Amino acid sequence: MYPNKEYVFIMEDDLVVSPDFFDYFNQLLPVLRADKTLFSASTWNDNGYGHAAKDPTMIYRTEFFPGLGWIMSNKWWLEVVEPSWPKCCQGYSWDLFMREILKGRGLDTLYPDVSRTYHIGKSGANVQNSFFNGYFREHVLAKEPHYELAGLDRIGPKSYSELIADLITRATVVDHTNDPCEQHFITEGTDILVMYYYQRDSRESKQALLSPAV
């Protein structure tokens, strides 16, 4: 429809946006232009619950496509998405489709610690009231009209790995031998937590899924 535009927003009609929605993207556009390994910038954090998402200035990158409100270049639309876009009414969930076509391409997406969209839809093709209550309801939305996004010079492919290593180094290790249902499983005031998962081979994860919980 607008072939000469460089970027496009893609939104669902059941999303509420934060006051800094456009400002958030305005700060990330120079990063998208400069980093050719970035596919998009999303407004959504799948783990953006109130107890976990605390820093509205923090930006992450991931190879897993979050969706739920994002910006992408016209170039990636024409080269990656449009040639494979499923026909209307095929029953193909668009977010699963996007994750499938991005596999193996080496393209990442930026996303915030605190989401810039909130999902209000409680009934539809893929969401029912029970799913909304269990997954979407407790997500938090950024509240202010402006946040100066931090660490944008550290979210390139190499520097981001160094950033994550630094965060893990400073993190408090969660003692998984304790009962996670206990009140003080996580110490109050602890900002960065890490739980190590040791897996000797791929069969262990499969066995864990098939075995009943003890």
N, C-alpha and C positions, 0 to 999 in steps of 0.2 A: 504493500500500500504506500509506503514511503521509502522507496529504494535508495534515496540519497542520504538518509539518516544513518549516523554511525552506530548508534546504540538504540536498544528498545527495552522498555519495561514489560515484563510479563507477570500479570497478576490474576488471581482468582477473585470471583465476586463475593466471596465470604471471608475476606480478610479486612481487618481494621489496621490502619497504618499509624506509626508513632509520629509525634510532632516533628521529629528530625529526619523523617523519611527521605526527603530530597537532599537535605544537607549531608546525610550519611552517604548517599550515592555520589554526591558531588566530591566528597573527599576521596572516594575509592576509584573514581574514573581515571585519574592519572596513573594509578597503580595498574589498572586493567590495561591501559594503553601501553605501558612500558614492559609488562611481563607477558610474553607470548605463550607462557605455559598456563595462563589463567583462562578458563572458559567463561566464568561469570562471577558476579557478586550477589549473594543471596541475603535476604533480610531475616532468615529463619535459623534458629538453633534448635535442633531436635532435642537437645538436653537442656534447654533454656527454662528450667523450672525455677521457682522462687528461691528454693533452698540451695541451688547450685549456680545460677547465673547472677553475678554480683557486679561485674565491671562493664558498663556500657561503652567504655572506650577501647575495649579489647577486641581484636580481630584475629580470627583463626583462618587456616586454609585446609581444605580436605579434598580427597579424590572422590568422596561420596557426595553425590548431588543432593543438596537439601531441598531446593525448590521453595514453594510457598512465598512467592514474591522475589523476583530476581531481575538483574539487568545483564544483557549479553550483547555482543557486537553483531552487526549485520553480517560480518565476515563469517562468524561461527554459525550463524543461522543458515547461511547459504551453503557452507561447506560441510557442516556436520548434521544439523537438525533437519532442514527441509528435505534433503534427498531421502530420508528414512521416515519422515513423518507419517504415522498411520492414517488410513482413511477414516473419515468420520464414522462414529457409531460402531467401531470394531470391538468395543468393550475392552480396549487396552488402556490400563491406567497410565496417564501421561507421565507421572513421576517415575514409575518403573521403566517406562520406555526411555526416558532421558538417561537414567542410570545405565541402562543396557547399551545404548549407543556410545556412551562415553568410556566404556571399558577399554583399557589398553591404549588409549589415545594420549595419555600423559598430560591431561588437562585437569586443572584443579578449580575449586570454587572458594571464594572468600565468604566468611559468614561471621556474625557478631556473637559475642558472649551473651548479650542481652538482645533478644529479638526485636526487630523493627516492624514486625507484623504480628497480629493476633488472629487466630482462626476462630470465627464465631459460628460457623456452620455446624448444626447439630444433627442434620438429617440430609442424606443425599445418596449418590451412587456408591460412595466408599466410606461414608461416615454415618454412624448411628449415635443416638444419645449416649449409650453406654460407653462407646469408644471416645466420644468427646469428653465425658466426665473422667475417664481413666487416663487420657493422653493430653488433650488440648487445654482443659480448663485451668490447670495450675501453671501454665506457661506465663512468663512475665513479659511486659512490653515496656520499652524505653519511654520515659515520661517527659524529658526536657526537650526544648526546641533545638539545642545544640550541645554536642559533646565533641571535644577535640580527640579524634581517634588516635590512639597511641601505637607506637611501634610499627608504623607503616613501612619504615625502612628495613624491617626485619622479617617481612613475610614473603620474600623471594624464596625460591626452592631450596637453596643452600642455607641461607640465613635463618629460614624458618625452622629447619631441623636443629640448628644451633639454639634457637629460642626455646623450642620444646625441651631440649636436653637441659637447658638452664632452669626451666620451670620444674622439671622432674628432680633436678639436683637440690632445689630449694624446698621441695615438697615434704610434707609429713607423711610417713608411711602408715597406712591404715592396717591395723592388726586384725587380719581376717580370722584369727583363731577365736576372737571374741564374738559374741552374739550381736549381729547388726541391728537387732530389734531393741537392744538395751538403750536406755536414754542417753548415755554418755559414750556411745560407740565412737562418735566423732567429737573431738574437743571443740568447744565453742571458741570462735575467734580464729580458727584455722582457715586460712585462705586457699591454700593449695594442698591438695591431697593426692596420693597415688596408691594404687593397689597393684601389686605385682601378680601376674598370672604366669605360672611356669608350665610349659607344655613341651614334652620331649618329642612328640611327633603328632601328626594330624589325627591319628586314631584316637588319641586321648580325648579330644574335644567331642568327637562323635560318640564315644562311649559315655561321656558325661551327660550328653543329651538323652541317650537311650536309657540310662540307669535311673531308677527312682531316687528321689531326694531322701537323704537320711536325716 
